[in-house]
Amino acid sequence: MDTLAAGVTQLRIQRFVNVYFVETGTPGEWVLIDTGLPGSAKTIIAAANKLFYPGTRPEAILLTHGHLDHLGSARQLADHWQVPVIAHPLEMPYLTGQALYPPRDPTVGGSLAFMSRFFPAQLPNLGKRVQALNTDEPAAPYLMNWRWLHVPGHAPGQLAFFREADRVLIGADAFATCHHDSVPAVLLSRPKISRAGTPFNYDWAASRQSVQTLAALEPQAIGCGHGPVITGPTAAADLHQLADNYPVPAHGRYVHEPAHTDANGVAHLPPAPKDKLPMQAAVLGASILAAGAAWLLIGGRRRGRKPATTQPKQQYASRATFSS
């Protein structure tokens, strides 16, 4: 666990995604922001018991958005602690099984995009456990002196959280504090403010605007969904650098036309570009099968040939006598 700021602790889940324990401002009370990958509940509960006291539970679980690496353990934790899960209203269709997010785009390049082909699209259904954030109230639920910000582009109802007093930002996947396009870089956790979630960003103009919105906050301590804590005077400067030079991919499904979403889910999708990998994999697979078939055929023919007899007949007779 790492300290982001007073009363804010980051926990890394499987070296890949972060969750945050945030004290509310009332002694002994706290909320959990995000829930990591599926199967992370025991790790999160153990960390909470160590950080606060045995048997502790949060006031609520706040989701920055509903992608699987942030939603993964929400249902299990909510059932264990008997607390609500709160998310932006635009996330509700995806969290309750009514809709699927815009399809990922594996054609934008990078190892994360390559791996995204194998991520499941279906999400756990939170059912009645999830509640919609009151968007008429700018204050973050249960958190004194914190406010939420709507930062779409990566997910329709993505939220960031900001504490003005000491300029602490939890930026979700609006950006990352590591080179998020590279899975090895994420696992190595080298600090670098970078573009986040490339194969999942469905609206690149909105993604850029969200980074610009967060950069304008001039944060002094930053924690995101992926990457280590970054603090100090360079945090705001590096975030401004990303906002001013936001790198949109050269190609991809959503580069020239975004997906459109509404309160019911996805309303419009641009055409999917041709993904060459499945065809390449099919060609490779066919080649392997053909090579295997040829090997079996040649091997079968060799086994079908009668071996040349060079040994005296009595040796066969002696073997037969020995084997009996």
Disulfide bonds with the S-S distance in Angstrom:
none
